Each structure stands twice: as structure tokens, then as C-alpha cells.
Amino acid sequence: MTDLAKLTWPQAKEYFGPRTIAILPIGSTEPHGPHLPLDTDVTIAREQASRAARKLADAGARAIVLPPLAYGLTNWTEGFAGRVTLRPGTLWALLEDMVLALEREGIRQVVFSNAHLEPEHVQILRGVAMDHPERTKEGAQVLFVDVTRRKIAETLGDEFKSGDCHAGRYESSLVLAADPDAVLEGERRALPAVRIDLLEKMKAGVTSFRKAGADRGYCGDPAAATAEEGERLYELLSDRIVASCRETWPDLFR
């Protein structure tokens, strides 16, 4: 796996070309209960991107992992300390500018490896991925591997499918596997499961975790999380990125 941020410019030069797959980890800076850090989504996005890049390299494709984007739309955590949110237009412009900058350096394949699941945030990523290739026929193609789509979501466990997975078993397991020292284990193990029927609340027009009944900034069952489950989930998430790259750009693989 090649981490762009750790390269010198002469080292980076060989990766900036039309056969390289550039993976952009996308997260957020926002509350994740009393037990997980504000950079939870960044940790998950970066880890799934890194694992996917290693698998792509093993399959003969050239891949680099870009420095992560640590900010997104975080309106659902309004009322909890630590939230940093962008405006929708700012996020769109930032992503578009990043893709254009990579194009100018010769990159023609960009993957969004996203771990922040707020609906409006996801909609913007979908929009950029669809809109950019339409406007720049000779430029980069953007692939957004969207874990909220049913085909992927159904493989990620019952809690994820229910929607009640913010800082619950799903995300806590992923952080335990990638950055265990960042988890406050005493807090996590003592937390009761919280079910708020998030998907139904969203359909009813609720727009924040606090209003939905998650008054400690989490839902799901964090006490049930394990690093072993996190490892299994990372395998699924990284495999999905690799499979999507193979489907979209088969000529890049040996």
C-alpha cells in the first residue's frame, strides 16, 4: 500500500499517471457517543482504503491512498460538542476541486472511500461521482463505493441494516480493529443498547440524533462490539472497493 502523504515528490511522480487508482478516504469530525473519538469516521475510511489499496496492488493494479478528508456534513450531531460541519456547496466544491487537481496531475481513476453515513453527505458524494465524468469526458472517472446501497448494506450485519448504528456495534468494532487505543473501553462496555428506529425517524422528518432519542450521541449496541468483528467488516468493505474497481476498470489489472 502506498500512502501519498508519506512520499517525497520524486517518489510520488511515478504514481501520477493514467493507470493509477487514487483512493480518497472521506470521514467527518463529529461526536460518536461517550466512548469513540471525534475522528471515528476518518479512522474507518482510511483503514478500509488502505486495505483495499494493498489488495489492489496484490492484484496487479497501481493504487495510492490520499490524505483523508476529515470534514463533511454533520447536521445530525447538532447539540453535541465537537461537531465541525461544512455547508453542502462547500463539500461539493471541495470534492470537485480535489478531483480536478488529480486530473491535472494525470490521474484518471478516483475512488471515494467514505465512512460518514449522514444522508445529505452521501447524496453529495453520489452527485459528484455522477456529475464529474459527465462534464469532463476526457478527465477522471469518479467511483463512489456507497455502503448504504442495499447490495452492500445487507452484508454488514443486522445493526447496520437497521440504521441504528451510529457509534454502535458496527462502528465500535471497526475502531477496535483499527485504533483500539482510541476507544474508552470502560465507557463502551457499560453502555446499554439504544434503539431509536432511525430509518423510520428519518422518514418522519427527524433531522438529528438528539431529536430522534439518542441523547448520548450513539445508537445501537456498542458493548457488543469486538475487534474480531471489525476485522471481518474491513475485509468486506475493502473487498467491495476492489470488486468495484475491477468491474469499472478491468484493463488496470494484470
Order of alpha helices (4+ residues) and beta strands (2+ residues): alpha-beta-alpha-beta-alpha-beta-alpha-beta-alpha-alpha-alpha-alpha-alpha-alpha-alpha
